[in-house]
Amino acid sequence: MDVIADLHIHGRYSRATSKALTIENLEKYARIKGINLLGTGDFTHPKWSEELKKELTYSDGVLKTKTGFCFIPQTEISLVYTDYGKGRRVHHVILAPDLEVAEQITEAFKKRGRVDYDGRPIFKITSPELVEMMQSISDKTEVIPAHVWTPWFGMLGSMSGFNSLKECFQEKTNKIHAIETGLSSDPAMNWRISELDNKSIVSFSDLHSFWPWRLGRECTIFDLKKINYDSILQAIREQKVKETIEFFPEEGKYHYDGHRNCGIVMSPKETKKAKGICPNCRKPMTLGVAYRVEELADREEGYKPSGAKPFRSLIPLSELISGGVGAGVASQKTWKVYNELQTLGNELHVLLNASHEEIKQIAGEKIAELVIMNRNQQIKITPGYDGEYGHPIFGNEKEGRKKTPKMQDTASEEKKEIKKQKSLDEF
């Protein structure tokens, strides 16, 4: 069976997340999206942990709701430390086999700092030390470098302090079995790094709300006999991912380089010509994923290693409808069409399998065309940069869909996290 998994999410006690993020809403919209396995998000946070214990029951090797929807324990940790004289900052996803192990992990973190101020706590722990801690608790824990190319806290990002997996994890590199692409890169970009050849490439949403344009916007598909933690862990460790569903990397908020506050965006070639300096404020620009991949790649663009798993890039259905009807992604007009299309099946089915005629009969010719163009990778996107999402061009505008607060994240949270690190108890 296809297990469609989103294993990097957040709960409602994380900074800048929806307060309506509940297990009930996560299950509801996962089913609408077509996801059948979720990470719990933020199991280290005491209030969220209590909700997980209340709402989920361990059965057949996985956590389940009363209606049988599946979760596995998952959290994200921020590490900020100095190593070999260099400042390092990096995010990692942690998977655990059950809530008992998750609780042991939380207790271990409590000895190094606080876990109650945010769902993604910050610790002054090195990456090798983190792996050692997790393995000492259970050899079934898994550490996955999160959104690996994101500038501020991605392991290979321009500001993380690392230039390789080996530099980050040192003698524990062999305990790292996967990397997460993040919204601004896709597997093809990661194939250019030979060091990643023997690692699974996984994709998850890093959602901060449960809406279908967030949940499952990136997900990983496994071909398993049944859903349980051991099978997922084996597939990750043995590179048995079936395929991934990706955000178009251009739509990610760190694909190109630039300065959001200055309204400056550049391609890698333009950035090199400008020597990385913003022409407006004359300060260094935030270097995006495309630039960073070019900087670290040891292979030409287009290289595909043997054994590479397939992937498909998709713009979420809500965004396609929004562009087609000319209304906001969360507007009643968009929701009406979205809900009507549910008669064909879940969102992923509509995006990947529903015919032009089926969609046309329900949503009209314009929406049907956009879904097929999306499926065939024919929609142009104005690239995102410095914390601002890219914008698909649907044909009724010159420079893409107008941004709305609901559809836009910024770099402010990352910058706040860097600033906040010095005031935490563990520093």
N, C-alpha and C positions, 0 to 999 in steps of 0.2 A: 504494500500500500504506500501511497505517497504521503509522507509526513511533511507538512508545510509549516515550518517553524520560524518564529520570531523570538529569539533568545537574548535580546538586549533591549529591555524596556525599563521604565521607571515607575515608581508608585507615587502617590499623591503627597508624600512628605519630602520629596526632592524639591530643590529650588527650581522655580519657573515651570512647575507642572500644574496640570489641571487638578483642582480640588475634588472634582467628580471622578477621578481615577479610582475606580473600585474594581474588585474582582468581578462583580456582576457586569459592569460596563465593559471591562476587557473581554470577558467571554462573549457578550452580546455582539460586539463589533468585530471580534475575531471570526465568529461564525459568518457574519455578513460579508467580511472580507474574503473568507476562504481559508483562513489559518486554522489549523487544528492542534497546534502546540505553542505555548507561550512560556517565556521565562517569567518568573515572579517579579523580577526587579527588586532591588533595594532590600534584600533580606536582612541586612545588618541594622536597619532602622528599627528601634524597639516598637514603635506604634504600628508600623507596617507589618512587622514580624507577628505581632499579636493578631492582626487581621488575617494573615496567611494561615495561622494555626486554627483560627475560628472557621475560615471558609473552605479550607482544603483538607482532604484526607488522603493519606498514602495508601495506594492500592496498585498491585501488579507492577511495581517498580516505578511509579510516577505519582505525582500529586493530582487529585481530581476534585472538581466541584461536585455538588450534589447531583448535577445533571450529566456528569461524566466528562466534562471538558478537562483537558490535560495541561498541567504546568510542570516545570522543573525549577528548583531553586536557583536563583541567579541574582547577582548584584554587580555593580560597577564601583571600582575603587580608584581614587586619584592618588598617585604617588608623586611627591615633590621632595627632592633630595639632592645632595652634592655627591658626585662620584668621580674619582680621578681628577679632581679640581674643576669639574664642570657642573653647572646647574642642570638638573634633569627634572622634567615633569611629564608624566605619562599616565594615561588611563588604561585600566585593564578590566575586562569582564571576567567574573568568576562563576563557574557552574559547580553545583554541589549535588550529591545523589539524593539527599533527603533533608528535611528540616532539622533533624538532630545534628547532622554534620554542619548544616548552616549555622546552627546555634553555637557549636564549638568554634567555628570560624569567627563569629561575632565576638565571643569571649576572648579569643586570641587578640583581636583588634582592640578591644577595650583596654588591654594592657599597654597599648601603644598610643592611645588617644581616645577621642570621643567619637561616638557613632550616632549620637542623637540629634545633631544639629542639621543634618542633611542626609538624603538618601544615598548620596555619593560622597562619602567622607574622604578626607585628605589625611595621609599619613607620611611620616618621614621614614619610609622603608624602601630599601633598594628593590629593584625588580627581581634579582636572584634570591634575595631574602624572602620576598613574597612567595615565590614558587616553593622555596624550602618550607615555609610556614604551612602552606596549603597541603603539600605532600606529607608533612608530618602529622597532619590531622586525618587525612584520608588520601590514598592513592587514586581515588575516584574523583577528586577535585580536578578541575581544568581551568587553567589561566589562559585567556585569549587576549592579545593586544587589541584594544578597541579602536575603531575608526582610524586605522593605522597611519593614514596620511594627513589627517587634520593638523593644521599648523600648530595650534597651541598645545594639545595634549596627545596627539597621535604619535606612536613610537617612531615613525619615520617622518613626522611632520617637521617643518622648517624651524620650529622653535622648541622642539622636545629635548634637544641636546644629543640625540642619537643619529647615527648614520647607517646602522645595520641592526639586525636581530641579535647577532653575536655581541655587539657592543652593549646592547641593553641587558641581555640575560646571561652573558658570560658563560660560566660552566653549566648553567641550567638551560642552555638553549635547546638541548635535546628533549626537554620536558615541555616545550612549546610545540603544539601540533597544528595550530591554526592561526590565521590572522583574519581580522574583520575589515572588509574593504572600506566601509564608511560611505556616506552619501556622495562624496566628491570623487570617488574612484570606482572603477569596475575591474573585474578579473583580468581583462586584457592589459590594463595598465600595470597590474601586479606581476603579470607574466614576464615583464621586462627585467625583473630582479631575480637573478638565478638563485640567490640564497633562499628564496621562498618556494623553490620547486617541490620540496618534500613536505610542504605544509598545506593543509586544507585551506581553501579560500571560502570563507563564510560571509554572509551578509544579513544584517538585522537592522531594525528601524531606529533604535535609540529613541523611542517615542517619549514625548512628554505630555501627550494627551491620547485619548482612545479613538479619536475620529478616524475614519477610514483613509483619509489622505495622510495620516501619520502611521497608524498601526499597519504593519506589514508592507510599508512602502519599499522596504527591502526584506527579503526572507530567504531561507535556505530550505531546499527540498531534499529529503532523504527517502530512499526506497527501503522500507523496513517491513517485517512481518507484523509487528505491532509497536505501539508507542510505549517505550520505557526508557529510563535514563541510561541503562547499560548499553542499549542498542545505539542511542544517539552518541554516547561517548566513544564507542567502538568505531562508528562511522567517521567521527571527527579525527580520531587518532590514526585511522588507517586510510585516510583520504578517500572515503567512500561516499562523499557528497554526490548526489545525483545532479543537481544544478542549482543555480541561484537566480532569484529575481532581483534586479537591481534598479535603483533610481538611475535616470540618466545622469552621469557624472557632471555634465554641464549644468544641470539644475541644482546640484549641491551648492551649499553656501560658501565653499572654499575652493572651487575649481580653478578659477583664474586668480591673478594677483591684483592688488589694489589697495585703496583707502576708501572705506565706506563713507566716512565723514566728509571726504573731499570729492566724492563722486568720481573717483579715478579707478578705472579697471583696465588691465592690460593682459595680453597674451604673454606666454613665456618669452617669445622673441622680442616683443616690445619692452618687456621688463629688463632683459639683458641689455638692450640698447640704451635704456634709461639708467642702467647700473643699479637697479633696484630702488631708486629714489623717486618719491612722489613729486611730480612736477609742480604741484600746488603748494604743499607745505614744506617740501624739501626734506622730509623725514623718510626713513626706510619704510617701504610698503610691506603689507602682509603678503608673504609669498605663498601662493596656493598650491594645490595638489599637482596640477599639470606641470608647473615649474619644478617642483620637488622631484617628481618622477623622472623628468629629464635630467636632473642633477645627479640622481643616484643610479639610474638605469645602466646596466652593463649589456643590454641587448637593444636592437633596433625596434622601433615601433612596428607592430604587426607580428612580432615573434610569438609563436604558440608552442609551448612545451608539449612533449608527448604526455598523454594522460590528463591533459587539461580538461576540466569539466565545463560543460556548456553553461551559458547564462543568457538571460533575456532582460532587456531594459524596458521599463514601463513608466509612463506618467500615470499617477493615480486617476481612477475613473472620475472622482469628484472634480478634479482639475480640468479634465477633458470636457465634462458637462458645463462647468463654469465658463470655460472659453467658448463653448458652442452656443450657450444661451445668453452670454453677456451679462452674467450676474455673479455675485460673490460665491466663493466655494461653500460657504455655510448658509447661503440664502435659501429661502423656502422654494424658490424657483429651481435651484440646483437640486435640492433634496427631493423635490417631487419627481424629477426625471430619474434620479438615482434609485429611489424606492420602486418606481415602476419597472426599471430594468432588473430588479431583484426577481421578477417573475421568470427570468431566463436562468437564474442561478446566482451564485455568489459573485462578488466583484472580479476575482481572478478568472473565473470561468468566462465572464463577459469580456474581459480584456484579452484573453488568450484564445477562446474557442467559439464564442457566439458568432453567427454569420452576419454579414452586412445586412441581409434582408430581415433577419430576426430583430436586430437592433433598430433598423429603420422603421419597422412597423410600430415600435413602441416609442422611440425617442426622436424619430425624424431623420432625414438624410444627413444633415450637418453632423449630428452626434455619431451616426454610423460611420461617416467618412473619417472623423477624428479617431475613432477607436481602431479602424483598420490602418490608418496612417501611423498611429502609435505602435501598433503591432508590427508594422513593417519598417519602423525606425525612420519615418519620413517627416517628423515634426522638428522644425528648427528651434533651437533654444539659445537665448541670450545668456551667456555663462554667469554663474554666481561668483561672488568674490567677497572676501573680508567680512564674513558673517551674514551676507545677504544672498538669498536664494536666487538661482537663475530663473528665467521667465520663458516658458514655452510661447511660441508665436503661432497662434491659431488661425491667422489669415484675416482677422478683422481688426488688426492693429499693426502698427509699424515696428514697435519695439517690444512687443510682448504684453502679456496681461499686466494690468496695473496692480501694484503690490497692495495688500491689505494687511492690517496688524495680525489677522488670524493666520495668514500664510507666511509670515516673515519672522524668522529668528535673527538675532544679531550676535556679534562677537562679545557683547557686553558681559554675558554670564562667564565666558572664559576669562575675560580680563578681571572681573570681580573675584574669581577664584584665585588667580595669581596674586592679587592684592591681599586677599583674605588670609593667605597661607601664613603670613608673619604673625598674625594675631591668634592663631590657634594654640591650644594648650600643648600640643606635642612638639612645638618648635621652640 
